Amino acid sequence: MEFAVRVPAKVNVYLGVGPREDNGFHGLATVFQSLSVYDEVTIEAASEFSIVAQGEWRDSIPTDSSNLAAKAVELVAQATRHEPSVKLTIDKSIPVAAGLAGGSADAAAALVAADALWGNVVGRDALEDMADSLGSDVAFMLHGGCALGTGRGNILSPVMTRGSFHWVLATFKDGLSTPAVYSKLDELRGEDFFEEPEVPTELLAALAQGNAVDLGKHLHNDLQRAAIALRPQLGKVLDFGLEQGALGGIVSGSGPTCAFLAHDEGSAIDLVVKLLGSGLVDGALHAHGPVHGARIIPQ
Ligand code: C5P
């Protein structure tokens, strides 16, 4: 018996970051949108635990118990009283350490896959609790679609959207460390910073209306200046995408991926070609969103 789960990447179309809290995390007001760049995680029973990595980014992920997907399997195994002796195959198309929640995506997919392997007995609430304990973005990767995230980003409520938005992702081989980007933001803001973040209603209206032009105007990421401080090249990439006609451009999450919103599929593909020819990026791809979260692929 083998189960395969497909899971998307995400972009934060808005990422408001509050001050660092006593638990070390920052309070967020964020809007996630899942994007059509997918990893595939397959599970099958085996004599011992192993991870096999495949796909474009296979060399960039750990294949031991430090992989978040391994921790996800352990949680489901404990809850269902099974030994976590499975083979996980992770087919990795989502860039790693890129601000696209690729590691969280694989963890969410592993939760769904392990639950399926062991009889679908865990239940949605318990899966969500497990997702929370694995990382701030894992809960959203279970859900997908478009959602408002508060708390660490893990408390979700659905956001209305109409139609599809077309994105271009400019990618880089070298990742950025999420804790390092948050720490840089703290340093840039200084100790007196206390503002609580809030998602602007104009952005929510643009999503509800399917209005890409308005959404482009309201894209925002508080982590962007920290990511640019650590990797100044990202400022040039954002300028280039906007000069080439993107409706808006932001660093995705903690970066370094830069996400550009395009008018439509045709202009997105044009921008991919221009970015690839610019010499500024290692890769560029077109994606649309929102799409479903982690789902079993029917055999
Ligand atoms: O939850 P996750 O494991 O993805 O977080 C990775 C790191 O990112 C945390 O250890 C923390 O440094 C930072 N972070 C944060 N505030 C958040 C989410 C993440 O400071 N809301």
Residues whose N, C-alpha, C, O or C-beta is under 5 A from the ligand:
A	BS01	C5P	G24 F25 H26 L28 L134 G135 S136 D137 G151 R152 G153 T178 P179 Y182
